[in-house]
């Protein structure tokens, strides 16, 4: 009997079931995508946040500047009002398939992924113009997955709601071109003084290269970088067929006429300080430049608004009507390294060059205190060490070389001590000193004190012949003011994102290092106060100073300096010309009044204080004519301070044989001394 085969009508081959599931999933995916697209099409875009520029705040927490090199400058134009060359240049370098994709260049993304995997680093991006526009209009530049999802959504919405020409027009009106110019019309006006529709091929290629790095590729800041970038743009235009090789070469060799910087304006406060802070944030703290430009960051700084105003007023009033004369002022709190005021030039509109950091200027005699600190801390010399001030031919380098310095005006004082040499800025005494302690030792100490410039260890170093910057000089003198302790200068205290999240915060206590013993720093400070006394080179401004101040003037044929300090501020002032033009007698005397006016105004709300006297300092009455301990018979006496153990032991015998004048009491006994009473009166 034949058996009938039985089959299960519900059973199907595996491939049929998988195909069924795949089709169902695809259908659900298409349905979900359709719902998402409908939602995105109907949902409004968020308000454009194109004003999210980062702000700089002063020490009082007040916003005083934005991180562009001027006020935000923006003027919108239509696509027809923009040079076709600029449009072609932008598309060639930023998004060649702009008119062919739907907001996402998937082929470009795949290519960029392969290249990045090959180099094991992100060397190529694949953001389209639409993605960049979405990011600039609606988002911050933080690198999070949620931001990437939002960017994708906003990109899709832009593509659905606007035509390609409209998106391109918005992009060209939104992108940042540096120096405060947002949008191509503002950039064209600022760089070339013309409308965007009139831009030539060469000008267009130059501007199209700037958004990648508005500071790095700015022709005002780095012409070589800008020209290199222009070449890349022109080659990209050749590759896309927009121009020929000949046109590219002609455009590259064309000499462009940029609008003079003097025609640009800025209303930001402390623009030189802002530029310095930008450099710190990007190059030292490692923040992305675009994030700083457009990420809505809040950068909290150490700038004291009252001190900054005092500095700007002092420089403006001190320089006078000479439009070519430049000046710089940098002021640091020696106790914590906070930069309180910074003026890099007389007119930021005319010149953005920051003279505070110019390492091309000889400090002249203002360098001498660093050398004298070397001598005092080595204990090879004291404030009463004596040399003869007279025309001298010095031999050095094992008598193979000679050096014959001169004093200003050929004025020589005969036998003098260190206090007299500092006050009168005697060059002969200074060279004797550097030969006594060693030029290499002076250079080594200068480096520890904050002088990073290369110093030539020869006798002329004593007279400040090696160029340094005002910033370095203020940092070095801060060590003297701070009892021999170096504190690294600080400008940025904290950085937050637009929502208050802390991205960076400076250590509560700045890094410090004891460079020389406090007693040595105090002895030098005491000697430097004589600069502002009768006979000192700073005496002409002593009437303006109502508090204890120590400092040193410095003058060369092209530079005038005064670097000085109080317990609260270490300040360097420089005056000179950019073209090494010789200073007039009047010009050489402008640094000291600027210093005096600034110091008094910046500290007008701070009670005067004497420099604190550390342990290890002894006071002795000496006879100025001999440098020995004075006696009651000596007609003149001077109270001098010494590092304990270096005070003179020999008594003056030139005026009799009496016992030495009693010295002020020791640290344990001087609670009732006049010196202690004076100190306490000043400090209270």
Secondary structure, DSSP 8 states (H G I E B T S, - for coil): --------TT---HHHHHHHHHHHHHHHHHHHHHHHHHHHHHS------TT---EEE-TTS-EEEESSSSS-EE----GGGS-HHHHHHHHHHH-TTTTTSSS--HHHHHHHHHHHHHHTS-------HHHHHHHHHH------HHHHHHHHHHHHHHHHHS-HHHHHHHHHHHSB-STTEESHHHHHHHHHSS-GGG--HHHHHHHHTTTT-TTTT-TTT-HHHHHHHHHHHHHHHHHTTSS-HHHHHHHHHS------GGG-----SSHHHHHHHHHIIIIIS---HHHHHHS--EEEE---HHHHHHHHHHHHHHHTT-TTEEEEEEEE-TTT-BEEEEE--S-TTT----GGG-TTEE-GGGGHHHHHHHHHHHTS--TT-EEEES---EEETTTTEEE----GGG---EEEEHHHHHHHT-HHHHHHHHHHH-HHHHHHHHHHTT--S----SGGGGGT-SEE-HHHHHHHHHHHHTTTEEE--B-EEEEE-TT--EEEE--SS--EEE-S-HHHHHHHHHHHGGGGSTTSTTGGGGGG--S--EEEEEE-SSEEEEEEE-SS-EEEEEEEETT-----TTGGGHHHHHHHHHHHHHTTTS--------TTEEEEEEETTTTEE-BTT-S--EEEEEETT-S--SB--TT----B------TTTGGGSHHHHHHHHHH-
